[in-house]
């Protein structure tokens, strides 16, 4: 009976397809953020103190961390590995805390927090929908 159910379910649902596209777009977004932090680190960004050796130590630690975490998260998200969203969440949390809680050290940028929160809510919504779809398939 289980084989019959597996054979019947060949096409992914709309939610599954949407989730795959969402995760891939999130991976591209993370890769772009990672590149942006690398641009700051190597000094291509125009601005005062926007080169690694001229940055305060707080910016050095945050920039290096995010320059590594975002591309790693992008790789995990693109491959749909289970660790991809975890790394993305850690990087997004660090970035959100930088621009909200520690705004005196870094700068105030509430749009980063809003963007990360909206992405997180969309991710949770997709996961809840997929959970209930899988649960309904198991019952039938």
GROMACS elastic network, one bead per residue, 0.5 to 0.9 nm:
[ bonds ]
;  ai    aj funct       b0    kb
    1     4     6  0.52190   500
    1     5     6  0.65389   500
    1     6     6  0.88558   500
    2     5     6  0.51340   500
    2     6     6  0.62830   500
    2     7     6  0.86751   500
    3     6     6  0.50671   500
    3     7     6  0.61559   500
    3     8     6  0.86071   500
    4     7     6  0.51243   500
    4     8     6  0.61575   500
    4     9     6  0.87745   500
    5     8     6  0.51354   500
    5     9     6  0.63872   500
    5   137     6  0.88837   500
    6     9     6  0.54134   500
    6    10     6  0.74331   500
    7    10     6  0.63331   500
    8    11     6  0.85977   500
    9    12     6  0.74830   500
   12    15     6  0.80196   500
   12    16     6  0.58710   500
   12    17     6  0.64049   500
   13    16     6  0.51707   500
   13    17     6  0.62977   500
   13    18     6  0.85367   500
   13   133     6  0.88617   500
   14    17     6  0.51530   500
   14    18     6  0.59954   500
   14    19     6  0.84521   500
   15    19     6  0.59557   500
   15    20     6  0.85863   500
   15   126     6  0.70458   500
   15   129     6  0.71991   500
   15   130     6  0.67388   500
   15   133     6  0.88008   500
   16    19     6  0.50455   500
   16    20     6  0.62471   500
   16    21     6  0.87177   500
   16   126     6  0.82855   500
   16   130     6  0.69344   500
   17    20     6  0.52057   500
   17    21     6  0.63647   500
   17    22     6  0.86068   500
   18    21     6  0.51627   500
   18    22     6  0.60232   500
   18    23     6  0.85792   500
   18   126     6  0.82690   500
   19    23     6  0.60519   500
   19    24     6  0.84915   500
   19   123     6  0.80471   500
   19   126     6  0.62295   500
   19   127     6  0.82113   500
   19   130     6  0.87132   500
   20    23     6  0.52198   500
   20    24     6  0.61720   500
   20    25     6  0.86348   500
   20    78     6  0.88626   500
   20    80     6  0.82015   500
   21    24     6  0.50993   500
   21    25     6  0.61261   500
   21    26     6  0.85053   500
   22    25     6  0.51585   500
   22    26     6  0.61026   500
   22    27     6  0.85832   500
   22   122     6  0.87801   500
   22   123     6  0.81278   500
   23    27     6  0.61256   500
   23    28     6  0.87421   500
   23    77     6  0.60211   500
   23    78     6  0.68572   500
   23    80     6  0.76650   500
   23    85     6  0.88007   500
   23   123     6  0.82620   500
   24    28     6  0.63798   500
   24    29     6  0.86478   500
   24    74     6  0.83542   500
   24    77     6  0.66308   500
   24    78     6  0.53673   500
   24    79     6  0.86520   500
   24    80     6  0.85052   500
   25    28     6  0.50921   500
   25    29     6  0.61871   500
   25    30     6  0.86197   500
   25    78     6  0.85994   500
   26    30     6  0.61022   500
   26    31     6  0.85445   500
   26    74     6  0.73744   500
   26    77     6  0.73862   500
   26    78     6  0.83922   500
   26   119     6  0.82750   500
   27    30     6  0.50580   500
   27    31     6  0.61500   500
   27    32     6  0.86156   500
   27    70     6  0.86765   500
   27    71     6  0.82458   500
   27    73     6  0.70887   500
   27    75     6  0.69139   500
   27    76     6  0.79590   500
   27    77     6  0.53905   500
   27    78     6  0.56030   500
   27    84     6  0.89230   500
   27    88     6  0.88744   500
   28    31     6  0.50514   500
   28    32     6  0.62095   500
   28    33     6  0.86718   500
   28    74     6  0.65638   500
   28    78     6  0.81697   500
   29    32     6  0.51066   500
   29    33     6  0.62660   500
   29    34     6  0.86468   500
   29    70     6  0.89028   500
   29    74     6  0.77831   500
   30    33     6  0.50196   500
   30    34     6  0.60949   500
   30    35     6  0.85843   500
   30    69     6  0.88543   500
   30    70     6  0.51117   500
   30    71     6  0.62101   500
   30    72     6  0.86411   500
   30    73     6  0.68048   500
   30    74     6  0.52390   500
   30    75     6  0.89487   500
   30    88     6  0.76936   500
   31    34     6  0.50194   500
   31    35     6  0.61901   500
   31    36     6  0.85705   500
   31    70     6  0.61272   500
   31    72     6  0.83389   500
   31    73     6  0.80640   500
   31    74     6  0.54865   500
   31    75     6  0.81971   500
   32    35     6  0.51006   500
   32    36     6  0.61430   500
   32    37     6  0.87415   500
   32    70     6  0.83866   500
   32    71     6  0.82097   500
   33    37     6  0.63051   500
   33    38     6  0.86511   500
   33    66     6  0.82875   500
   33    67     6  0.77658   500
   33    70     6  0.65213   500
   33    71     6  0.79670   500
   34    37     6  0.52097   500
   34    38     6  0.62622   500
   34    39     6  0.86457   500
   34    66     6  0.66121   500
   34    68     6  0.69087   500
   34    69     6  0.74884   500
   34    71     6  0.53419   500
   34    72     6  0.87953   500
   34    74     6  0.87143   500
   35    39     6  0.60996   500
   35    40     6  0.86771   500
   35    67     6  0.70440   500
   35    70     6  0.85588   500
   35    71     6  0.78297   500
   36    39     6  0.50599   500
   36    40     6  0.64554   500
   36    41     6  0.87833   500
   36    45     6  0.86010   500
   36    67     6  0.78850   500
   37    40     6  0.50863   500
   37    41     6  0.62614   500
   37    42     6  0.88509   500
   37    63     6  0.59897   500
   37    64     6  0.76784   500
   37    66     6  0.68265   500
   37    67     6  0.50646   500
   37    68     6  0.88324   500
   38    42     6  0.62184   500
   38    43     6  0.85245   500
   38    44     6  0.88352   500
   38    63     6  0.78747   500
   38    64     6  0.79664   500
   38    66     6  0.88578   500
   38    67     6  0.56020   500
   38    68     6  0.86263   500
   39    42     6  0.54872   500
   39    43     6  0.62358   500
   39    44     6  0.53593   500
   39    45     6  0.59421   500
   39    51     6  0.87864   500
   40    43     6  0.52983   500
   40    44     6  0.61484   500
   40    45     6  0.51533   500
   40    46     6  0.84421   500
   40    50     6  0.57037   500
   40    51     6  0.60435   500
   40    52     6  0.74682   500
   40    63     6  0.78841   500
   41    44     6  0.78604   500
   41    45     6  0.82860   500
   41    50     6  0.70380   500
   41    51     6  0.53028   500
   41    53     6  0.85334   500
   41    55     6  0.88920   500
   41    60     6  0.80969   500
   41    63     6  0.70353   500
   41    64     6  0.75002   500
   41    67     6  0.83264   500
   42    45     6  0.80961   500
   42    50     6  0.83953   500
   42    51     6  0.58839   500
   42    52     6  0.65431   500
   43    46     6  0.76111   500
   43    49     6  0.88633   500
   43    50     6  0.59132   500
   43    52     6  0.70306   500
   44    50     6  0.80832   500
   44    51     6  0.77747   500
   45    50     6  0.62739   500
   45    51     6  0.77592   500
   46    49     6  0.89868   500
   46    50     6  0.69264   500
   47    50     6  0.56389   500
   47    51     6  0.87775   500
   48    51     6  0.83864   500
   48    54     6  0.86058   500
   48    55     6  0.89296   500
   49    52     6  0.79285   500
   49    53     6  0.83321   500
   49    54     6  0.50428   500
   49    55     6  0.52269   500
   49    56     6  0.80537   500
   50    53     6  0.85864   500
   50    54     6  0.67223   500
   50    55     6  0.62492   500
   51    54     6  0.53772   500
   51    55     6  0.61117   500
   52    55     6  0.53140   500
   52    56     6  0.84941   500
   52    59     6  0.83967   500
   52    60     6  0.62588   500
   52    63     6  0.86079   500
   52    64     6  0.89115   500
   53    56     6  0.83813   500
   53    60     6  0.82771   500
   54    60     6  0.89739   500
   55    58     6  0.79213   500
   55    59     6  0.59460   500
   55    60     6  0.59882   500
   56    59     6  0.54818   500
   56    60     6  0.63175   500
   56    61     6  0.88885   500
   57    61     6  0.61755   500
   57    62     6  0.85714   500
   58    61     6  0.53463   500
   58    62     6  0.62319   500
   58    63     6  0.84634   500
   58   105     6  0.75629   500
   58   106     6  0.78983   500
   59    62     6  0.51130   500
   59    63     6  0.57000   500
   59    64     6  0.82407   500
   59   105     6  0.85070   500
   59   106     6  0.71193   500
   60    63     6  0.52895   500
   60    64     6  0.60067   500
   60    65     6  0.84086   500
   61    64     6  0.54557   500
   61    65     6  0.61212   500
   61    66     6  0.86366   500
   62    65     6  0.51845   500
   62    66     6  0.61025   500
   62    67     6  0.83908   500
   62    94     6  0.78714   500
   62    95     6  0.80754   500
   62    98     6  0.80517   500
   63    66     6  0.52376   500
   63    67     6  0.58230   500
   63    68     6  0.85464   500
   64    67     6  0.50554   500
   64    68     6  0.63252   500
   64    69     6  0.85647   500
   65    68     6  0.54147   500
   65    69     6  0.59858   500
   65    70     6  0.85256   500
   65    91     6  0.80743   500
   65    94     6  0.88835   500
   66    70     6  0.57189   500
   66    71     6  0.84712   500
   66    91     6  0.61625   500
   66    92     6  0.87674   500
   66    94     6  0.79445   500
   66    95     6  0.76333   500
   67    70     6  0.60238   500
   67    71     6  0.70315   500
   68    71     6  0.59753   500
   68    72     6  0.64145   500
   68    73     6  0.87505   500
   69    72     6  0.51812   500
   69    73     6  0.59739   500
   69    74     6  0.85147   500
   69    87     6  0.66534   500
   69    88     6  0.73657   500
   69    90     6  0.81136   500
   69    91     6  0.59301   500
   70    73     6  0.50034   500
   70    74     6  0.60554   500
   70    75     6  0.86549   500
   70    87     6  0.77350   500
   70    88     6  0.65939   500
   70    91     6  0.63705   500
   70    92     6  0.85166   500
   71    75     6  0.62208   500
   71    76     6  0.86658   500
   72    75     6  0.51294   500
   72    76     6  0.63194   500
   72    77     6  0.86035   500
   72    84     6  0.76007   500
   72    87     6  0.73345   500
   72    88     6  0.82921   500
   73    76     6  0.50649   500
   73    77     6  0.59641   500
   73    78     6  0.84231   500
   73    83     6  0.79690   500
   73    85     6  0.68303   500
   73    86     6  0.78540   500
   73    87     6  0.51264   500
   73    89     6  0.86417   500
   73    91     6  0.80768   500
   74    77     6  0.51161   500
   74    78     6  0.59898   500
   74    79     6  0.85400   500
   74    84     6  0.70328   500
   74    85     6  0.88929   500
   74    87     6  0.88065   500
   74    88     6  0.75687   500
   75    78     6  0.52288   500
   75    79     6  0.62316   500
   75    80     6  0.84349   500
   75    81     6  0.84961   500
   75    84     6  0.70745   500
   76    79     6  0.52434   500
   76    80     6  0.59015   500
   76    81     6  0.50863   500
   76    82     6  0.74148   500
   76    83     6  0.62794   500
   76    85     6  0.73007   500
   76    87     6  0.80116   500
   76    88     6  0.86640   500
   77    81     6  0.62456   500
   77    82     6  0.81267   500
   77    83     6  0.80338   500
   77    85     6  0.62745   500
   77    88     6  0.80922   500
   78    81     6  0.77426   500
   78    84     6  0.79920   500
   79    82     6  0.89833   500
   79    84     6  0.80326   500
   80    83     6  0.83619   500
   80    84     6  0.67642   500
   80    85     6  0.84900   500
   81    84     6  0.54736   500
   81    85     6  0.80437   500
   82    85     6  0.66922   500
   82    86     6  0.74906   500
   83    86     6  0.51446   500
   83    87     6  0.62546   500
   83    88     6  0.86321   500
   84    87     6  0.53425   500
   84    88     6  0.61892   500
   84    89     6  0.86230   500
   85    89     6  0.59552   500
   85    90     6  0.85464   500
   86    89     6  0.51190   500
   86    90     6  0.62854   500
   86    91     6  0.87059   500
   87    90     6  0.51188   500
   87    91     6  0.62111   500
   87    92     6  0.85298   500
   88    91     6  0.51423   500
   88    92     6  0.59657   500
   88    93     6  0.83942   500
   89    92     6  0.50611   500
   89    93     6  0.59183   500
   89    94     6  0.85252   500
   89   116     6  0.88216   500
   89   120     6  0.80531   500
   90    93     6  0.51071   500
   90    94     6  0.62170   500
   90    95     6  0.86383   500
   91    94     6  0.51571   500
   91    95     6  0.61659   500
   91    96     6  0.85217   500
   92    95     6  0.50661   500
   92    96     6  0.59398   500
   92    97     6  0.84628   500
   92   112     6  0.87453   500
   92   113     6  0.84166   500
   92   116     6  0.62352   500
   92   117     6  0.88936   500
   93    96     6  0.50587   500
   93    97     6  0.60385   500
   93    98     6  0.84671   500
   93   113     6  0.86224   500
   93   116     6  0.80719   500
   94    97     6  0.52151   500
   94    98     6  0.61345   500
   94    99     6  0.88715   500
   95    98     6  0.50539   500
   95    99     6  0.64935   500
   95   100     6  0.87067   500
   95   112     6  0.74704   500
   95   113     6  0.79283   500
   95   116     6  0.87790   500
   96    99     6  0.54426   500
   96   100     6  0.60746   500
   96   101     6  0.78916   500
   96   109     6  0.86745   500
   96   110     6  0.81497   500
   96   112     6  0.61253   500
   96   114     6  0.86225   500
   96   116     6  0.72250   500
   96   117     6  0.88699   500
   97   100     6  0.52110   500
   97   101     6  0.50612   500
   97   102     6  0.61723   500
   97   103     6  0.81049   500
   97   113     6  0.79908   500
   98   101     6  0.62804   500
   98   102     6  0.50382   500
   98   103     6  0.62093   500
   98   105     6  0.79475   500
   98   106     6  0.61816   500
   98   107     6  0.76587   500
   98   108     6  0.83772   500
   98   109     6  0.87916   500
   99   102     6  0.60747   500
   99   104     6  0.85982   500
   99   105     6  0.87235   500
   99   106     6  0.63568   500
   99   107     6  0.56909   500
   99   108     6  0.50752   500
   99   109     6  0.51208   500
   99   110     6  0.65817   500
   99   111     6  0.88381   500
   99   112     6  0.70927   500
   99   113     6  0.73879   500
  100   103     6  0.51345   500
  100   104     6  0.87383   500
  100   106     6  0.89273   500
  100   107     6  0.80040   500
  100   108     6  0.60804   500
  100   109     6  0.67676   500
  100   110     6  0.63101   500
  100   112     6  0.85896   500
  100   113     6  0.71537   500
  101   104     6  0.81834   500
  101   108     6  0.88311   500
  102   105     6  0.55969   500
  102   106     6  0.63870   500
  102   107     6  0.76759   500
  102   108     6  0.82046   500
  103   106     6  0.51245   500
  103   109     6  0.76944   500
  104   107     6  0.60148   500
  104   108     6  0.73493   500
  109   112     6  0.59394   500
  109   113     6  0.75231   500
  110   113     6  0.52170   500
  110   114     6  0.63074   500
  110   115     6  0.86465   500
  111   115     6  0.59212   500
  111   116     6  0.84125   500
  112   115     6  0.51700   500
  112   116     6  0.61038   500
  112   117     6  0.84575   500
  113   116     6  0.52050   500
  113   117     6  0.59849   500
  113   118     6  0.85466   500
  114   117     6  0.50863   500
  114   118     6  0.61064   500
  114   119     6  0.85915   500
  115   118     6  0.52248   500
  115   119     6  0.62107   500
  115   120     6  0.85703   500
  116   119     6  0.51545   500
  116   120     6  0.60889   500
  116   121     6  0.86117   500
  117   120     6  0.50234   500
  117   121     6  0.61154   500
  117   122     6  0.85735   500
  118   121     6  0.50771   500
  118   122     6  0.61370   500
  118   123     6  0.85272   500
  119   122     6  0.51136   500
  119   123     6  0.61086   500
  119   124     6  0.86339   500
  120   123     6  0.50147   500
  120   124     6  0.61530   500
  120   125     6  0.85437   500
  121   124     6  0.50919   500
  121   125     6  0.60671   500
  121   126     6  0.86292   500
  122   125     6  0.50284   500
  122   126     6  0.62394   500
  122   127     6  0.86511   500
  123   126     6  0.52414   500
  123   127     6  0.62674   500
  123   128     6  0.87260   500
  124   127     6  0.50648   500
  124   128     6  0.61263   500
  124   129     6  0.86034   500
  125   128     6  0.52155   500
  125   129     6  0.62203   500
  125   130     6  0.86045   500
  126   129     6  0.51891   500
  126   130     6  0.61231   500
  126   131     6  0.85190   500
  127   130     6  0.50874   500
  127   131     6  0.60164   500
  127   132     6  0.87012   500
  128   132     6  0.63172   500
  128   133     6  0.86308   500
  129   132     6  0.53080   500
  129   133     6  0.62157   500
  129   134     6  0.86794   500
  130   133     6  0.50115   500
  130   134     6  0.60982   500
  130   135     6  0.84554   500
  131   134     6  0.52354   500
  131   135     6  0.61100   500
  131   136     6  0.86304   500
  132   136     6  0.60547   500
  132   137     6  0.85670   500
  133   136     6  0.51142   500
  133   137     6  0.62225   500
  133   138     6  0.86954   500
  134   137     6  0.50870   500
  134   138     6  0.62585   500
  134   139     6  0.87863   500
  135   138     6  0.51906   500
  135   139     6  0.64421   500
  135   140     6  0.89235   500
  136   139     6  0.52363   500
  136   140     6  0.64376   500
  137   140     6  0.53172   500
